[in-house]
């Protein structure tokens, strides 16, 4: 195993949760949209049927509706991705005996805050669509979701590779039974997959009963698989999570068996095609976790900045075709280095540099999600007062009604300026009869 990288040491922080939060769980699904984290289902002592939204800005949980004909039932080892205002949940049903004709897909309308029927629900049994599975992976390219593998009833690990076109809501089986399928990862479940530019990267998982450590890349343009051979990297892993971060992939947790969770954080560079194990700061210890979820928040984790993949929903806010100025609010900071009083750090940006620190040219390419702005929009952005977040807290020093000062519109603006955070939610070992375990990782020098 290679030496740990000291370039970007990680700071791990446990985030205590209040009573109004989901219970701890594993084998659940999560995704991010507009700075919020959505968590659905999973297991504690039994399979769960609850749905939650976590606002990082407000540091609070809200339970969402998960009932009705269009809502999913109890699910575990399912997938959930976001795309242009909708959440797409697939698989994870406990009893799939009747799913040969009914596709286990559910769609949540974020703005309307309700589950909606998708048009393919009443398709005929002959319509090509995937059956129920668990432990599969799902990623988004452009206007389509791609689902790989999973555990399918008595058939065991699957190598099926499906795509769902969001525009037509039609499923397609990719490389079904073809020679290309035999050249890919093969049957697989409890693996990880993430998208970067026009490629999907798949690591590890279970092939039948055997843990794997192989690493694969699928090119969405050529629709071909490539095996990535590296001299180092993670060991055999199942139940781990991976997210795209800048020009790399972060892979966390999992284990060499179902009962041996680890706390290793690995980074794979898409540029150098090399792995490095990231070190932690002294006194900072990552939690060992398996069958957890990872959620990346902030500009460096946005799928939209990497290429055609979309799903974060974080886009420049425009008003009458113009960029809307950021409206600042004051957030007391609990961090010690800011002193006993609440601290606020503000920074201005100007097109030609100046007092704000960075120039607009240094500021705009991807790190705020406003690539390509020119002319008046660039000038407006340069004149906006933005803040580099040090901490978010709901603890106001004034009267209670001040908590309502942050309306929905302003919260969406703030979500666009989140710092880069990696959240690890839940997983084994569980904290029994306790709120969901949430850990935050930040890199001190990335």
HELIX and SHEET records of a PDB file:
HELIX    1   1 UNK A  153  UNK A  155  5                                   3    
HELIX    2   2 UNK A  179  UNK A  182  1                                   4    
HELIX    3   3 UNK A  299  UNK A  301  5                                   3    
HELIX    4   4 UNK A  303  UNK A  305  5                                   3    
HELIX    5   5 UNK A  336  UNK A  338  5                                   3    
HELIX    6   6 UNK A  354  UNK A  356  5                                   3    
HELIX    7   7 UNK A  360  UNK A  364  1                                   5    
HELIX    8   8 UNK A  375  UNK A  383  1                                   9    
HELIX    9   9 UNK A  400  UNK A  405  5                                   6    
HELIX   10  10 UNK A  408  UNK A  415  1                                   8    
SHEET    1   A 8 UNK A 241  UNK A 245  0                                        
SHEET    2   A 8 UNK A 248  UNK A 252 -1                                        
SHEET    3   A 8 UNK A 265  UNK A 269 -1                                        
SHEET    4   A 8 UNK A 274  UNK A 280 -1                                        
SHEET    5   A 8 UNK A   5  UNK A  14  1                                        
SHEET    6   A 8 UNK A 438  UNK A 443 -1                                        
SHEET    7   A 8 UNK A 421  UNK A 425 -1                                        
SHEET    8   A 8 UNK A 293  UNK A 297 -1                                        
SHEET    1   B 4 UNK A  29  UNK A  33  0                                        
SHEET    2   B 4 UNK A  36  UNK A  40 -1                                        
SHEET    3   B 4 UNK A  51  UNK A  55 -1                                        
SHEET    4   B 4 UNK A  60  UNK A  64 -1                                        
SHEET    1   C 4 UNK A  79  UNK A  83  0                                        
SHEET    2   C 4 UNK A  86  UNK A  90 -1                                        
SHEET    3   C 4 UNK A 105  UNK A 109 -1                                        
SHEET    4   C 4 UNK A 114  UNK A 116 -1                                        
SHEET    1   D 4 UNK A 137  UNK A 141  0                                        
SHEET    2   D 4 UNK A 144  UNK A 148 -1                                        
SHEET    3   D 4 UNK A 161  UNK A 165 -1                                        
SHEET    4   D 4 UNK A 170  UNK A 174 -1                                        
SHEET    1   E 2 UNK A 151  UNK A 152  0                                        
SHEET    2   E 2 UNK A 156  UNK A 157 -1                                        
SHEET    1   F 4 UNK A 192  UNK A 196  0                                        
SHEET    2   F 4 UNK A 199  UNK A 207 -1                                        
SHEET    3   F 4 UNK A 210  UNK A 219 -1                                        
SHEET    4   F 4 UNK A 224  UNK A 227 -1                                        
SHEET    1   G 2 UNK A 318  UNK A 319  0                                        
SHEET    2   G 2 UNK A 322  UNK A 323 -1                                        
SHEET    1   H 2 UNK A 346  UNK A 348  0                                        
SHEET    2   H 2 UNK A 385  UNK A 387 -1                                        
END                                                                             
